[in-house]
Amino acid sequence: MEAIRSEGHVIGSKVPAMELEQIKQLVASGVYLNTSDFVRDAIRDKLAAIKTIKYRDVDYDTAKKEVMGYFQERGEAYPSDIEEDLELDYKLICQIVDELKREGRLEVL
């Protein structure tokens, strides 16, 4: 079996002496293998924390059907969960939820 090889890239950055010393202490205590290991881990953590939601361009009626289906499947949900899962605009979802409540198609808790 052939190993998959990922090409890495070298990037440079200046850090304050105090932060570098903290990184070196983490390396010395065995938390990280070396400073590069710390930097890679910090980059992964930051990228995971900054999650960009891409919105799909769908018409209102399609979005409404999808939101209704979402509630039918899950029973209840926060608009932010629907936003992430269906990739729809948050304001659009809130507008649809309000309309569904007014129509009596969505139970108010």
TAHUQUI-V724971 format. One record per run of one state. SS is the DSSP state (hx for helix, st for strand, lp for the rest). FROM is the first residue (numbers start at 1). LEN is the number of residues. If there is no record, write none. Layout:
ss=SS from=FROM len=LEN
ss=SS from=FROM len=LEN
//
This chain:
ss=lp from=1 len=16
ss=hx from=17 len=12
ss=lp from=29 len=6
ss=hx from=35 len=15
ss=lp from=50 len=10
ss=hx from=60 len=15
ss=lp from=75 len=4
ss=hx from=79 len=8
ss=lp from=87 len=3
ss=hx from=90 len=13
ss=lp from=103 len=7
//
